[in-house]
Amino acid sequence: MTNPLGGPAGEGVLVTGLHACGDLSPALLRHFARSPAVAAVASVACCHMKLSTSPQPPGCLVGYPLSAWVAGLPGHELSYRAREGACHALEEYVRRLDGASGSLRAHCYRAVLETLIRAADPGKKRPGVQTVKKAHALSFPQYARLGLPRVGLDPAAVPLDSEAVEAMLEQQHKVVAFFSLTLLLAPLVETLILLDRLLYLRERGFHCALVPLFDPRFSPRNLVLVAARTPLGAVLSGLDEDSDEDEEVAEPPGEGWNPPAPAAGHEPQ
């Protein structure tokens, strides 16, 4: 029996990450790159907003960017808000817009709640309010009384029925429009993050591809980054002899293009 990942049967490890959150996905790729015993990696990432970015303390690695090529691009930086927006499901939101779903109300609720939180505690610029289940089925005061304690605030000390709150709630259509515009950029941001990882692997001489594995309506994280120490065509045909697809199908546009070598002084991560 042969091992399609290279080496005698029983040797070689496939590392997989299914919805590996934040910096865990870059950590898996670094482990693959540094460990000859790891023959291949398959990575489906999530929670891009939890990626570490520059600046970091000396000696600490960042989750984005990984590649020397992207790190050299002017304006490659991605804000927390941009990375957070890249995690949302565009296809699911289109369905909700088409059906004028009542769940759209939750976006306005969250915006108003964050405004009240910042007014009560200006130090909470990005309050980590956990999701309130079926928020759209609640009145705003009910929603706020559930959300405020999660950031350490007493609901009794925050005005929830004021005219200012009512005026903000009447702006729901503007919140939905703003959120929709944000989602239009989500695929662009996620593509940059994933291509940065692919380039990181290519800079180190590995065979890799981004594969749209299934319908994004099933899960928005449908792009799988696969990489191996041997050509992907041989790996895929060895794992599934019935497959008619080869490496060229999986490769992104620009196949055959080799990114520039890392700039002088750039240390491989």
Summary of the structure (lengths in Angstrom):
residues: 269
radius of gyration: 22.5
end to end distance: 35.6
largest distance: 74.1
contacts: 734
relative contact order: 0.16
helix: 45%
strand: 11%
